[in-house]
Amino acid sequence: MELGQLCFGNPTERFALDRETLSERFHDFLERIGLSIYGTSRWGKTFDTGSDHYATFRNDTFAIRPYYWGECTCGCNEEIGQPHSDDCALMLPNFEHFPSGLKVTWYKYALRGAFSNQELSDGEFNGIFASCLDSLGPDFDTGKPKTDISGEVLSVSSRNFARFVTLKTSTGQVRLHMSGTKPGTDLLVAGRKVAIATREGRPLPSIVFVEPVVEHSH
Ligand SMILES: [Zn+2]
């Protein structure tokens, strides 16, 4: 926990959240918005957060603000125990659900060392997630690259400092000339951008660049 939070933590935010039961759902929720578990943009897309400068996402229903690493922004005198104001960047919740007033803070990434200002049941948390996802609407664009090709990496080879990846797609094998990945992962290719996903289909945050697809074999 951050020193500032230890000394002058907001007294209303006091219910420890169970990371074991909530983290995976929370991470899936962030992924649906196009954010990493840190609350930062996963696919390079930025969202308009209005005057909420520390948010990476904000609409009328909820806001996400990554863990804040910086200094106090309210100018309080910590040495004499003056509390930070509610709008100090150190005090802003990392997740805020406006209709219920729920505020959640975490340490570095969701939901490490997390506290909320309300004690909610599992079912109530599901209701919060549903409310947030409803607010995004069906056509919400996370910024994730649209895929031209997707498939499983069969092999990776190197020649003259170049790296070649053979990909098994639904229509046959494709060879890519690219900066690298490992066999057994899945690739999603969109133009010159490649997103690497694990076998379970979860995208990893890295996007690597490839040369154009060079050949098709069958
Ligand atoms: Zn402050």
Residues whose N, C-alpha, C, O or C-beta is under 5 A from the ligand:
A	BS01	ZN	C72 T73 C74 G75 C76 H84 S85 C88
